[in-house]
Every structure is written in C-alpha cells, then in structure tokens.
Amino acid sequence: LTRLRARLAQSQSTLGRGLLGLLSRERLDEDTWEEIEDTLLTADLGVTPTQELVERLRTRSRVEGLTDPGQARAVLREELITLVDPSLDRSLRTDRHVAENRPAVVLVVGVNGTGKTTTVGKLARVLVAEDRDVLLAAADTFRAAAADQLTTWGDRVGVPTVRGPEGGDPGSVAFEAVKAGIEQEVDTVLVDTAGRLQTKVGLMDELGKIKRVVEKHGPVDEVLLVLDATTGQNGMMQARVFGEVVDVTGVVLTKLDGTAKGGIVVAVQRELGVPVKLVGLGEGADDLAPFDPEEFVDGILG
Ligand code: GDP
C-alpha cells in the first residue's frame, strides 16, 4: 500500500499542492474560492461533488480557520476521504463457491483501449500470488490480437486461457471457460470481453448474452468496468452507457499514473453508485492495486 501511495503521489500530488497552496492563503477571498473550484473541476471531480466540497471547506474555514497550513491539510484530508467514501465495500468476490463446487466468475467489461486485457492479466497475477487457481476466458472474439494478447498474459502469469475461433461466439467461449473451470476445480474464471461501443443495443446484446450464458452455470460474481482515467468526460459517458447495459459491481480505474485528474474516482462512483475497487498504475504486471481511500488521498496530498 505504501507503494500505491508513492505511485499516486507521483501523479496526483500536483492536485494536492495546488489545493493546499490556495487553502493556506492569508485571506480566503471569493477569487481564491473560485480558483479552488476551478482546480477541483480541472481534476475531473464533477460539478456536484466540487460544489459540495467547496461548501464544506468554506464552512470549516469560517468556523475553524484554515490559515495554518497543518490545519488546512488536516481538514482537506478529512473532507477528501469523506468524499471518496471509505464506507463502500471494495472487496472483490473472487472466492470459489465451495458448496456448489464452482469457481467465482468475474466479467471484465469496458471500451477497447481502456486497459481491459492488461487488467485481466494483472488481476490473474494478484490471485496467483494468493495461491488461487485461475483460468482466463478470451471472450473478445472480434479481434484476433485480443485473444493472443490475453494468452500472452496467461503464459506470463502461468494460467491457462480458453479461447475460441476468431469471429466465433463470445458467449460460447465464456460458457466453455466456466465449464472448464468447474471441471478443473479452479477458484476464479476471469472473462475478458469485447468493448465495441458501436450502439448501446449492440453492446447490450453482446454483454447480456455473455452474462446469460455464463449464468447457466451459476450467478456472475463480479462485473468490473474498466475505465481509462485519462479520458475524463469520455470515460464518464462510457460509465453511463455500461451502467445502463450491465449491473456493474465495481470499477477499475486504469492509467492513474498518467494523469493528475484523480477526481474521476468520486465522479464515477457517484455516476454508477458502485465503488472503485482497483486502480491501474502502469503497464507492468505488478501495477494493479486495491483502491484504498486513505492511501489515495494521502497520495494526492503528497
Ligand atoms: P483493452 O483494449 O481494453 O484490452 O486494453 P489493453 O489492455 O490492450 O491496454 C491498452 C494500453 O493501455 C496498453 O498499451 C496497456 O499497456 C496500457 N495500460 C493498461 N493499463 C494501464 C495503466 O494502468 N497505466 C498505463 N500507463 N498504461 C496502461
């Protein structure tokens, strides 16, 4: 977790420095409050959370005074943690269903290029490190390269990949993978899906079919939506569409190493009503971390 904080500090601390600099000004006049608001909006926090936070900070500056930099930092830390919401359940349901003798099934969804396949590989690595038996399903049958890329991750991490013919039915690959997972008594099946956002109806058909087919074996445990943190409003639009199409249970926010716009964590949680559970902090196999609100805010505050 300290590594998470260090990596976040690299990318997010310009945001924290900006806010702390503004808050510890001698006089918090209207212009300064506007600058604080702009800083938060620029960090993709979203309009409503920004207004709420500024309101809270205004009140606390009146009541408690924020001129002391230490005090300003403590207040900002507290308010940011509240905004990120530590009460949300961020645990991943990846445990085998022992009584029913079947693996946990995790669908990984999102638009192509957001880091879906990479996330599946990294997550497999985390689970393998915890001594779990994992199986990957290449249900993105539309791009040959996608299945190859997933298989490469599987080889790298030491887990098998189930794949079908190019252009084949994604649902049948997912079905066969879970079937193999049951037969081989694995703990977790991670399903990489196609992310063609052609039309909402097309997407709904595709993902809905995969889910229904997999559910013949038993309920899906997690539907993780992968969003690229660098894409701002575009990412929010994707969250909205996917949220309407599938029951997302958690968000993976990738490429947080490439942007200081960490406010998207709050914006996307509000949009979907589900927590950010994992964050991607680089392209390497070890660059995936469980999302921890306090570590995150401490990263922002540097
Ligand atoms: P997919 O099309 O959604 O499956 O996306 P990929 O997994 O192929 O990832 C697209 C690109 O994003 C690749 O070059 C990845 O290495 C890169 N990528 C994925 N996750 C991260 C991350 O957390 N940080 C950075 N910097 N790059 C990432």
Residues whose N, C-alpha, C, O or C-beta is under 5 A from the ligand:
A	BS01	GDP	V111 N112 G113 T114 G115 K116 T117 T118 T119 T254 K255 L256 D257 G258 G280 L281 G282 E283 D287
